Amino acid sequence: MRGRNRAFQLRQMMVRMKGVLQPHVPLGQRRLSFGNGQLPHLLSQFEELSAFVKDILKRTPALVKFKDRFKESRKTLPSAGNFNEEVDLQQLVAMVPARERTDVFVAEYFETYETTYRVLHTPTFTREYEQFLVDRNSARAWFVVRLLLVCASVNWAVAGETDAFVGRSSVIREQAASWITAAESWLGKQSHKHTPLEYFQTHILLVIAKRNISYKVKREWMTAGTLLRLVMSAGFHREPSYLSQKISVFDQEMRRRLWHTVLELDLQASCTRGMRAAVSPDDWDCLAPSNIHDEDLNETTQIMPSTLPITVFTRTSFLVSAAGHVRLRLEMLNAINSLSSLVTLTPVMDYDALTRSALDALPRYDDTASKAMYFSSATSKLQLHEFLLLLHQPFATSDLSESRYFYSRCARRDSALTVLSIYTWSKLPLAQRLILSNSQDANLRACLATCHDIVVASSRPGSYAVDMTHDRGLSVGYIRDSVELFGTRVRRLGQGFHSYWITSSALGLAQSRIYADEPAERFAEEAAKRLMTLHDEIIAAQRPGYDGLASTGTMHADALSTTSPHHPNPAAPWHRTASMASAGTVGGDDLVAKLKAADRRELERRQQAVNERIDASFRKSQERLAGLIEENSTLPTTVSSVTVLGAPNTRHGFLQRIIDPLLSANRDRPYTHAEVVQEVAATAEKLRQFGIFRDPISIYLDKPSATDPLTTPTDVAVIYSVKERGRVTLKTGTDVGNAEGSGYVNAQWRNIFGGAETLDANASFGTKTRSSYSAFFDTPILSNPLYGFQVGALQSATQKTFASHDEVLRGGWAKLRWISAANSSHELAYNGLWRQITGLDANASPTVRKDAGDSVKSSISHRWVKDGRDNPLLPQSGYYLKTQTELAGVGPLQGDVAFLKTEVEQQTVIPIPLPGISGRSGVSFSAGLRAGLLYPLALGSSTTVEGSRINDRFQLGGPTDIRGFRLSGVGPRDGSDAVGGDVYAAGSANLLVPLPRLGADKPLRLHAFVNGGRLLALGRDKEGPLTKEEVKKSVVDTIAELGNGLPSTSAGVGLVYAHPVARFELNFSLPLVVRKGEEARKGLQFGIGINFL
């Protein structure tokens, strides 16, 4: 521990020596799981409150029993909100409350949430609601589900519902939970392929409703993040007017509203959780919604209405205003919750200035505006003041002698009082204040900050104390109002006890410091009495049938000081449970006592002896079996029959081709016993390779019946026992490789016609490949897993950021694959693709613009791979060879591009032995080489040759080939665009060494490398088409140019981790040779991929 403290002191000293103004953060805080924005960090900085709470527990021992008893009762009493049945439309309609209550819920929802988060289109929803009231049976399911979620969002906050409780939760909360569960169950049964706008609206309403009734609070951050990724997968983060002209004006505006709503929900959840934001400011280009009235927009709108001035209030005004500073809030959130670095005072002051500018820019509406503006205005202020609290919190709690932190203390106090005043604003009804308190943590943060100011001021007499406590009466009043608000929330929901307990304790602590003449015990007892009074109210409100708490004896707040922990109530349930446990486990206790008394080393020795006897018995049985096989290996054997059991969905003819070669009747000479064993195992392996049977495949050798006159003494019957895999598989997941990450949905139908055929459909969305849809049909040829045929189709859109454009592909392929006797894999394929270079950036280069538009590639290709490495991702020995050749546009291939493109790749890995280490040392040296040539050809009967296109050329550079350079950073460029080349060569030398104390068996290595290469475009002496002779000369000259001068080179060191699905590299790279225009990357570089140079 002394070493840790010394290291921390040295780090603080180094920070101050650099002149960085940084607050001291207690060492214990760094053990917390999340960033500084999470409430536990705030509580850990408030030591006086923690001591006050402990003092309350000491002075009021009955509170300890109450706390434990209430916690146990909450665990044992059932919840009324469970709803696991599948629901239909009739059941959903039946769950809608009576019209009188529904009208109130809908009105409250549109006065609150639809003035901040924009989910619904008011006229459309109102029209459907009026039709629903007239005829419930004609309502659409999408509308009913959304109506239930609207009700679930606000029912607890609206007065008039019962205050009854069902165990640990209020009846109104359980009712809302049942609506949420029903809606979630129904939504889960809907198609995820064709998703209307209502689909995403329902998901958003689910998140809002869950958060407002504290439904699975610990999952709130994950739920908000899942929602964010759902809408991003549907492209909501992109500006809809850029995506397609087919999106109507109405849908464009609704997509903007939904995207910014989801963004705000995720940002608030991350703020509450103390986590960095899930998106960065550069992850979306969707414009802010328009400040227009809903009545001016409908499904038939052809031209977007003109946006109104920001001073004109609409239901969308909040989102419009929030969009103006959302990137600022994201940046602040990331700085506050960073676990790798502490936010310093200088950027905090800059953030403070920007935040206050945003506060000043908030619109001020006319007094004649709608009452709905009050909730919107309050939420806008809370948004920014909460960040001011978070920004200044670390500095406001630092050393009070540091005058440079005085502004942070004043700024935090000002924001805290502003936040508390909003929650007591007379223009906000109680229901709206309750919704605000449950939507954000700003109220609780402000209470604790204000209490902290009072405590600190009381301990420091003088001008500081006067400055910080001149408004202490107002501050205590604000805290008291917040305690009452949190208490109301508990009475309505049965949730939020922790917030109520913390604020109640903070109120008592603040009062004890302000009224120092009064005994502190008085305020401590008042704080405890408030909590126990609230508990008694909940016990008294239990619905009949759930009053188990009250029947065990009531602990009233009036009896707070008379209950002694040394004389517990003998009828209390926890004492009866302990007695029953001690009476019923005597024998078990004796056995446990004996086990505990036994010597651990003796038990380990006995277990090891048992394991050794089992291993010895197994080895002996294996040796006897091997001896019997060896003794009979030369005996003549006849395979008279082969049976496959457990394959009802596999064709007989398919299996017959596999097992017929085993039968002796189909062989020219008889088997020996050893040959039978070998061939039977080989056939089992062939069955396994089809992928339609589960492992393991069991094999039995048996003698035929002796009564069969057709059998001979040498006959053997072979029986395979298999179990077919599921025919249909649906899975989702993530893929990483070649510097790209993606999420995918895959559906697979195996063994379609009983011959190991597979139909595979895949949809993926990635960091570079924005969307990709593909489907293929694959079948083995003549029941041989070594030969296969595949036909498929695809559609994809890929972002080529290195060349300022997007590439869209549509087309198909047909492949013939086989594995040769030398264990080399071959693939012969035909590809037909319609390609589009589109989505050009404003600064796209002339080269990119020249190749923009459509092209058709029709080509045949051959790929050959021979992999002799012991591990593809982290090889220790072996070699790897690969060649790939593609011919396009020649003869009958047609298309509008013609070329010959060939690549070769080689890698050799040599293990390096170390003295004193037996076996593999884990140290290895590898050398790799890649080279490629793109040779333009004449198209059709033309006598001239066009140059290559950007989407056919090679790209070089990045963490998976030439490290130390940016992606596509090597080679020809036109302006800022990497336009690729026609000839390249690249090489790499790598040394891998195991980390000390980890050994060679761990997939983690230290990595040292030197790599380099060149990428060149064919030289051209003139513009326009070239003759064949000119192309030939250009190719020869360009290949010769590869050796002219040093290649672009870099060296570095790093870490390599071989995960089962990909290889991860974190390298520090130092570029050594960089040519003009190329983009090198000095410093850390992270790479994820499958195939590294």
Long-range contacts (C-beta under 8 A, 24 or more apart in sequence): 20-344, 20-346, 21-344, 21-345, 21-346, 21-404, 22-342, 22-344, 22-345, 23-342, 23-345, 23-394, 23-395, 23-397, 23-398, 23-405, 24-398, 24-399, 25-342, 25-394, 32-274, 34-273, 34-274, 34-275, 34-337, 35-274, 35-275, 35-276, 35-336, 35-337, 35-338, 35-339, 36-274, 36-336, 36-337, 36-343, 36-390, 36-393, 36-394, 37-271, 37-273, 37-274, 37-275, 37-333, 37-336, 37-337, 37-390, 38-272, 38-273, 38-274, 38-337, 39-274, 39-441, 39-444, 39-445, 40-274, 41-274, 42-393, 42-445, 42-448, 43-448, 43-502, 45-393, 45-394, 45-397, 46-397, 46-448, 46-451, 46-452, 48-452, 48-455, 48-509, 49-448, 49-451, 49-452, 49-455, 49-502, 49-505, 49-506, 49-509, 52-505, 52-508, 52-509, 52-512, 52-524, 53-505, 55-520, 55-524, 56-505, 56-508, 56-524, 56-525, 56-527, 56-528, 59-521, 59-524, 59-525, 60-524, 60-525, 60-528, 60-560, 60-561, 61-563, 61-564, 61-565, 62-532, 62-555, 62-559, 62-560, 62-561, 62-563, 62-565, 63-528, 63-531, 63-532, 63-560, 64-565, 65-555, 65-563, 65-565, 65-568, 66-532, 66-535, 66-555, 68-574, 69-552, 69-555, 69-572, 69-574, 70-535, 70-549, 72-574, 73-167, 73-168, 73-548, 73-549, 74-167, 74-168, 76-548, 77-166, 77-167, 77-168, 77-546, 77-548, 77-549, 78-166, 78-167, 78-546, 79-166, 79-167, 79-168, 79-169, 79-174, 79-177, 80-166, 80-167, 80-169, 80-171, 80-174, 80-177, 80-178, 81-169, 81-173, 81-174, 81-176, 81-177, 81-178, 81-180, 81-181, 82-181, 83-177, 83-178, 83-181, 83-182, 83-185, 84-181, 84-185, 85-185, 86-185, 86-189, 87-182, 87-185, 87-186, 89-139, 89-141, 89-144, 91-182, 92-141, 92-144, 92-145, 92-148, 92-182, 92-183, 92-186, 93-136, 93-137, 93-139, 93-144, 95-148, 95-178, 95-179, 95-182, 96-136, 96-144, 96-147, 96-148, 96-151, 97-151, 97-155, 99-133, 101-151, 101-155, 101-160, 101-161, 102-147, 102-151, 104-158, 104-160, 105-150, 105-151, 105-154, 105-155, 105-158, 106-147, 106-150, 106-151, 108-154, 108-157, 108-158, 108-431, 109-150, 109-151, 109-153, 109-154, 110-315, 110-372, 111-371, 111-372, 111-375, 111-432, 112-154, 112-375, 112-431, 112-432, 112-435, 113-153, 113-154, 113-208, 113-435, 114-315, 115-315, 115-317, 115-318, 115-372, 115-373, 115-375, 115-376, 116-264, 116-318, 116-319, 116-375, 116-376, 116-379, 117-204, 117-208, 117-261, 117-264, 117-265, 117-319, 118-257, 118-258, 118-260, 118-261, 118-289, 118-315, 118-316, 118-319, 119-201, 119-204, 119-205, 119-208, 119-257, 119-258, 119-261, 120-146, 120-150, 120-201, 121-250, 121-254, 121-294, 121-297, 121-298, 122-294, 122-295, 122-315, 123-294, 123-295, 123-298, 124-298, 124-299, 141-186, 142-196, 142-198, 142-202, 143-198, 145-183, 145-186, 145-187, 145-202, 146-198, 146-201, 146-202, 146-205, 148-179, 148-180, 148-182, 148-183, 149-179, 149-180, 149-183, 149-202, 149-205, 149-206, 149-208, 149-209, 150-205, 151-176, 151-179, 152-176, 152-177, 152-179, 152-180, 152-183, 152-209, 152-212, 152-213, 153-205, 153-208, 153-209, 153-212, 154-212, 154-431, 154-435, 156-212, 156-213, 156-434, 156-492, 156-493, 157-212, 157-430, 157-431, 157-432, 157-434, 157-435, 157-438, 157-492, 158-431, 159-430, 159-431, 161-492, 163-491, 163-492, 163-541, 164-541, 164-542, 164-543, 165-494, 165-538, 165-541, 165-542, 165-543, 165-546, 166-542, 166-543, 166-546, 167-542, 167-546, 168-494, 169-493, 169-494, 169-495, 170-491, 170-492, 170-493, 170-494, 171-543, 172-492, 172-493, 173-213, 173-214, 173-492, 173-493, 173-494, 173-495, 176-209, 176-213, 176-215, 177-213, 177-215, 179-209, 180-206, 180-209, 180-210, 180-213, 180-215, 195-234, 197-251, 197-254, 197-255, 197-258, 200-230, 200-231, 200-234, 200-236, 200-258, 201-258, 203-227, 203-230, 203-231, 204-258, 204-261, 204-262, 204-265, 207-265, 208-265, 211-265, 211-269, 211-438, 211-439, 212-435, 212-438, 212-439, 213-493, 213-495, 214-438, 214-493, 214-495, 214-496, 217-495, 220-269, 220-272, 220-273, 221-269, 221-270, 221-272, 221-273, 221-275, 223-269, 224-265, 224-266, 224-268, 224-269, 224-270, 225-266, 225-269, 225-278, 227-262, 227-265, 227-266, 228-262, 228-263, 228-265, 228-266, 228-278, 228-279, 229-278, 229-743, 231-258, 231-259, 231-262, 232-279, 232-283, 233-743, 233-765, 236-262, 236-286, 237-279, 237-283, 237-284, 237-285, 237-286, 238-284, 238-285, 238-286, 239-285, 239-286, 239-287, 240-286, 241-287, 242-285, 248-299, 248-301, 249-297, 249-301, 249-302, 249-303, 249-304, 250-297, 250-298, 250-299, 250-300, 250-301, 252-304, 253-289, 253-290, 253-292, 253-297, 253-304, 255-286, 256-286, 256-287, 256-288, 256-289, 256-290, 257-289, 257-316, 257-319, 259-284, 259-286, 260-286, 260-288, 260-289, 260-319, 260-322, 260-323, 260-326, 261-319, 263-326, 264-319, 264-322, 264-326, 267-326, 267-329, 267-330, 267-333, 268-439, 268-440, 270-333, 270-337, 271-333, 271-386, 271-390, 271-441, 272-440, 272-441, 274-337, 275-337, 276-333, 276-334, 276-337, 276-338, 277-330, 277-333, 277-334, 279-330, 280-330, 281-327, 281-330, 281-331, 288-319, 288-320, 288-323, 288-324, 289-316, 289-319, 289-320, 289-323, 290-316, 290-320, 291-316, 291-317, 291-320, 292-316, 310-363, 311-363, 311-364, 311-365, 311-366, 312-365, 313-363, 313-365, 313-369, 313-370, 313-372, 313-373, 313-376, 315-372, 315-376, 317-363, 317-365, 317-373, 317-376, 318-376, 318-379, 318-380, 321-361, 321-362, 321-363, 321-380, 322-380, 322-383, 324-358, 324-361, 325-354, 325-355, 325-358, 325-384, 328-354, 328-355, 328-358, 329-383, 329-384, 329-387, 332-387, 332-390, 332-391, 333-387, 336-390, 336-391, 342-394, 343-391, 343-394, 345-395, 345-404, 345-405, 345-408, 348-391, 348-392, 348-395, 348-408, 349-407, 351-387, 351-391, 352-388, 352-391, 352-392, 352-411, 355-384, 355-387, 355-388, 355-391, 356-388, 358-384, 359-384, 359-385, 371-427, 374-425, 374-427, 374-428, 374-432, 375-428, 375-432, 375-436, 378-422, 378-425, 378-428, 378-432, 378-436, 379-436, 381-418, 381-422, 382-419, 382-422, 382-436, 382-440, 382-442, 385-415, 385-418, 385-419, 385-442, 386-415, 386-419, 386-440, 386-441, 386-442, 386-445, 388-412, 388-415, 389-415, 389-416, 389-419, 389-442, 389-445, 389-446, 389-449, 390-445, 393-445, 393-449, 396-449, 396-452, 397-452, 400-456, 400-460, 400-464, 409-453, 409-468, 410-467, 412-449, 412-453, 413-449, 413-450, 413-453, 413-468, 415-446, 415-449, 416-445, 416-446, 416-447, 416-449, 416-450, 416-453, 417-446, 417-450, 417-471, 417-474, 417-475, 417-478, 419-443, 419-445, 419-446, 420-446, 420-447, 420-450, 420-475, 420-478, 420-479, 420-481, 420-482, 421-478, 423-478, 423-481, 423-482, 423-485, 424-478, 424-481, 430-488, 433-485, 434-485, 434-488, 434-489, 434-492, 437-485, 437-486, 437-489, 438-489, 438-493, 438-496, 443-482, 443-485, 443-486, 444-482, 444-486, 444-499, 444-502, 444-503, 446-478, 446-482, 447-478, 447-479, 447-482, 447-502, 447-503, 447-506, 448-502, 448-503, 448-506, 450-475, 450-478, 450-479, 450-510, 451-479, 451-506, 451-507, 451-509, 451-510, 454-510, 454-513, 454-514, 455-509, 455-510, 455-513, 458-513, 458-514, 458-516, 459-513, 469-514, 472-510, 472-514, 475-510, 476-507, 476-510, 476-511, 476-514, 479-503, 479-506, 479-507, 479-510, 480-507, 483-507, 483-530, 487-530, 487-534, 490-534, 490-538, 491-534, 491-537, 491-538, 494-538, 497-531, 500-531, 500-534, 501-531, 504-530, 504-531, 525-560, 525-561, 528-560, 529-557, 529-560, 532-556, 532-557, 532-560, 533-557, 629-673, 629-674, 629-677, 632-673, 633-672, 633-673, 633-674, 634-672, 634-673, 634-674, 635-672, 635-673, 635-714, 636-670, 636-671, 636-672, 636-673, 636-714, 637-670, 637-671, 637-672, 637-673, 637-675, 637-676, 637-714, 637-716, 638-664, 638-670, 638-671, 638-712, 638-714, 638-715, 638-716, 639-663, 639-664, 639-671, 639-676, 639-715, 639-716, 639-717, 639-718, 640-664, 640-704, 640-711, 640-712, 640-715, 640-716, 640-717, 641-704, 641-717, 641-718, 642-717, 642-718, 642-719, 642-720, 643-717, 643-718, 643-719, 643-720, 644-687, 644-720, 644-722, 645-719, 645-720, 645-721, 645-722, 646-721, 646-722, 646-723, 646-724, 647-693, 647-722, 647-724, 648-724, 649-724, 649-727, 649-751, 649-754, 650-692, 650-724, 650-751, 650-754, 650-755, 650-756, 651-753, 651-754, 651-755, 654-754, 654-755, 654-756, 654-783, 655-783, 657-782, 657-783, 657-784, 658-683, 658-686, 658-687, 658-783, 659-683, 659-718, 659-720, 662-718, 670-714, 676-701, 676-716, 676-718, 680-718, 683-720, 684-720, 686-784, 686-785, 687-720, 687-722, 689-785, 689-786, 690-756, 690-780, 690-785, 691-725, 691-750, 691-756, 691-758, 692-724, 692-725, 692-750, 692-751, 692-756, 693-722, 693-723, 693-724, 693-725, 694-722, 694-723, 694-724, 694-725, 697-721, 697-722, 698-722, 724-751, 725-750, 726-750, 727-751, 727-752, 735-764, 735-766, 735-1061, 736-1061, 736-1062, 736-1088, 736-1089, 737-1062, 737-1088, 737-1089, 737-1090, 737-1091, 738-960, 738-1089, 738-1090, 738-1091, 739-768, 739-958, 739-959, 739-960, 739-967, 739-1087, 739-1088, 739-1089, 740-766, 740-767, 740-768, 740-769, 740-1088, 741-766, 741-767, 741-1088, 742-766, 742-767, 742-769, 742-772, 755-779, 755-780, 755-783, 756-780, 756-783, 756-785, 768-798, 768-799, 768-801, 769-796, 769-797, 769-798, 769-799, 770-797, 770-798, 770-799, 770-806, 771-796, 771-797, 772-796, 772-797, 772-798, 776-813, 786-818, 786-819, 787-816, 787-817, 787-818, 787-819, 788-816, 788-817, 788-818, 789-814, 789-815, 789-816, 789-817, 790-814, 790-815, 790-817, 791-815, 799-839, 802-955, 802-966, 802-967, 802-968, 802-969, 802-977, 802-978, 803-844, 803-845, 803-848, 803-950, 803-968, 803-977, 803-978, 803-979, 803-980, 804-840, 804-841, 804-843, 804-844, 804-845, 804-848, 804-976, 804-977, 805-837, 805-838, 805-839, 805-840, 805-841, 805-844, 805-848, 805-852, 806-837, 806-838, 806-839, 807-835, 807-836, 807-837, 807-838, 807-951, 808-835, 808-836, 808-838, 809-833, 809-834, 809-835, 809-836, 810-834, 811-857, 822-866, 823-866, 824-864, 824-865, 824-866, 825-863, 825-864, 825-865, 825-866, 826-862, 826-863, 826-864, 827-861, 827-862, 827-863, 827-864, 828-860, 828-861, 828-862, 829-860, 829-861, 829-862, 829-863, 830-858, 830-859, 830-860, 830-861, 831-857, 831-858, 831-859, 831-860, 831-861, 832-856, 832-857, 832-858, 832-895, 833-857, 835-951, 837-950, 837-951, 843-975, 843-976, 844-977, 845-974, 845-975, 845-976, 845-977, 845-979, 846-974, 847-950, 847-974, 847-977, 847-979, 848-950, 848-974, 848-977, 848-979, 851-949, 851-950, 851-951, 855-895, 855-896, 855-897, 855-949, 855-951, 856-894, 856-895, 856-896, 856-897, 857-888, 857-889, 857-895, 857-897, 857-952, 858-888, 858-889, 858-893, 858-894, 858-895, 859-886, 859-887, 859-888, 859-889, 859-893, 859-895, 860-886, 860-887, 860-893, 861-885, 861-886, 861-887, 869-907, 869-909, 871-1058, 872-1090, 873-1003, 873-1058, 873-1059, 873-1062, 873-1063, 873-1090, 874-992, 874-1003, 874-1005, 874-1056, 874-1058, 874-1063, 875-907, 875-909, 875-924, 875-926, 876-909, 876-911, 876-920, 876-922, 876-924, 876-1000, 877-909, 877-910, 877-911, 877-924, 878-909, 879-906, 879-907, 879-908, 879-909, 880-905, 880-906, 880-907, 880-908, 881-905, 881-906, 882-906, 888-952, 889-937, 889-939, 889-940, 890-937, 894-940, 895-939, 896-939, 897-939, 897-946, 897-949, 897-952, 898-936, 898-937, 898-938, 898-939, 898-940, 898-945, 898-946, 899-934, 899-935, 899-936, 899-937, 899-948, 899-952, 900-933, 900-934, 900-935, 900-937, 901-932, 901-933, 901-934, 901-935, 901-952, 902-932, 902-933, 902-935, 903-930, 903-931, 903-932, 903-933, 904-929, 904-930, 904-931, 904-932, 905-929, 905-930, 906-930, 920-1000, 921-994, 921-1000, 922-992, 922-993, 922-994, 922-999, 922-1000, 922-1001, 922-1005, 923-991, 923-992, 923-993, 923-994, 924-991, 924-992, 925-989, 925-990, 925-991, 925-992, 926-988, 926-989, 926-990, 926-992, 927-987, 927-988, 927-989, 927-990, 928-987, 928-988, 928-990, 928-1093, 929-985, 929-986, 929-987, 929-988, 930-961, 930-984, 930-985, 930-986, 930-987, 930-1013, 930-1093, 931-984, 931-985, 931-986, 932-983, 932-984, 933-982, 933-983, 933-1035, 933-1039, 934-982, 934-983, 935-982, 935-1031, 935-1035, 936-982, 936-1018, 936-1026, 936-1031, 938-1028, 943-1027, 943-1028, 944-1025, 944-1026, 944-1027, 945-1025, 945-1026, 945-1027, 945-1028, 945-1030, 945-1031, 946-1025, 947-1018, 947-1020, 947-1026, 948-982, 948-1018, 950-979, 950-980, 953-979, 953-980, 953-981, 953-982, 953-1017, 954-980, 954-981, 954-982, 954-983, 954-984, 954-1015, 955-980, 955-1015, 956-981, 956-984, 956-986, 956-1013, 956-1015, 957-1015, 957-1048, 957-1078, 957-1079, 958-1087, 959-1065, 959-1067, 959-1085, 959-1086, 959-1087, 959-1088, 959-1089, 960-1087, 960-1089, 960-1091, 960-1092, 960-1093, 961-986, 961-988, 961-1011, 961-1013, 961-1092, 961-1093, 962-986, 962-988, 962-1011, 962-1012, 962-1013, 962-1048, 962-1050, 962-1093, 963-1009, 963-1011, 963-1050, 963-1052, 963-1065, 963-1067, 963-1069, 963-1085, 963-1087, 964-1011, 964-1050, 964-1051, 964-1052, 964-1067, 964-1069, 964-1070, 964-1071, 964-1080, 964-1081, 964-1082, 964-1085, 965-1048, 965-1050, 965-1071, 965-1074, 965-1078, 965-1079, 965-1080, 965-1081, 966-1079, 966-1080, 966-1081, 969-1078, 969-1079, 969-1080, 969-1081, 970-1013, 970-1014, 970-1015, 970-1048, 970-1078, 971-1014, 971-1015, 971-1016, 971-1017, 971-1078, 972-1015, 972-1016, 972-1017, 972-1077, 973-1077, 973-1078, 978-1079, 979-1017, 980-1015, 980-1017, 981-1015, 981-1016, 981-1017, 982-1016, 982-1017, 982-1018, 982-1035, 982-1038, 983-1015, 983-1016, 983-1017, 983-1018, 983-1035, 983-1038, 983-1039, 983-1042, 984-1013, 984-1014, 984-1015, 984-1016, 985-1013, 985-1014, 985-1042, 985-1047, 986-1011, 986-1012, 986-1013, 986-1014, 986-1047, 986-1093, 987-1011, 987-1012, 987-1013, 987-1047, 987-1093, 988-1012, 988-1093, 992-1056, 1003-1057, 1003-1058, 1003-1059, 1004-1055, 1004-1056, 1004-1057, 1004-1058, 1005-1055, 1005-1056, 1005-1057, 1005-1058, 1006-1053, 1006-1054, 1006-1055, 1006-1056, 1007-1053, 1007-1054, 1007-1055, 1007-1056, 1007-1065, 1007-1067, 1008-1051, 1008-1052, 1008-1053, 1009-1051, 1009-1052, 1009-1053, 1009-1054, 1009-1067, 1010-1049, 1010-1050, 1010-1051, 1011-1049, 1011-1050, 1011-1051, 1011-1093, 1012-1046, 1012-1047, 1012-1048, 1012-1049, 1012-1050, 1012-1072, 1012-1073, 1013-1047, 1013-1048, 1014-1042, 1014-1047, 1014-1048, 1016-1041, 1016-1042, 1046-1073, 1047-1073, 1048-1073, 1048-1074, 1048-1075, 1048-1078, 1048-1080, 1049-1073, 1050-1080, 1052-1085, 1062-1088, 1062-1089, 1062-1090, 1063-1088, 1063-1089, 1063-1090, 1063-1092, 1064-1088, 1065-1092
